[in-house]
């Protein structure tokens, strides 16, 4: 499966699965919008040090 250049991928659910998918897409240089029930998820880093993404 290939993405259309410039396409925005919307990932529903900011739980563990949705976050993992969004991080992997972003790692592969795809534009991603992570959306939870309350709306789009903030791009700001988490305030807790334990909620950081691992490489």
N, C-alpha and C positions, 0 to 999 in steps of 0.2 A: 504494500500500500504506500502510495506517495502523496505528499501534501502539495496543494497548490501554492506556489510562491506567494508570500505575503499573507497567507491564510491565518486567521486567528482561531486557535483551538480552544473551545470552552469545555472545561472539565467540571462536571457537577459533583459537589460534595467535597468538603475540605477535611474529611477524615483521613485515616492512614492510607487508604487505597487511592483516593482522589489526589491527595498531596503527592504521593509517590509517582503517579502518572504525570502530574503537572511538572514535577521536578525533572523527570526523565525527558519530557518533551522540551523543556527549557534548556536542559543540558545539551540537547541536540540542535539548539538554536531555532526552535519553533516559537512563535508568539503564542502565549498561553494566558487564558483568563480562568482563574480558579473561583468558582461560585459556590457559596453555601446558602442555606435557606434564608439567611439574613441579607444576602446580596453578595457582590464581589468581595473577595478577600483582600485585605490591605497588603500592599507591597512592602510595608515597613517591616523590619526585623522584629521578631518576638521579643518581649521584654524579659523573658526567662532564658537564661543561658542553656537550659536543658532542652529547649525547643529549636535547636539549630540543625540545619541540614548537614549531612555528612557526605564527603566526596567519595 
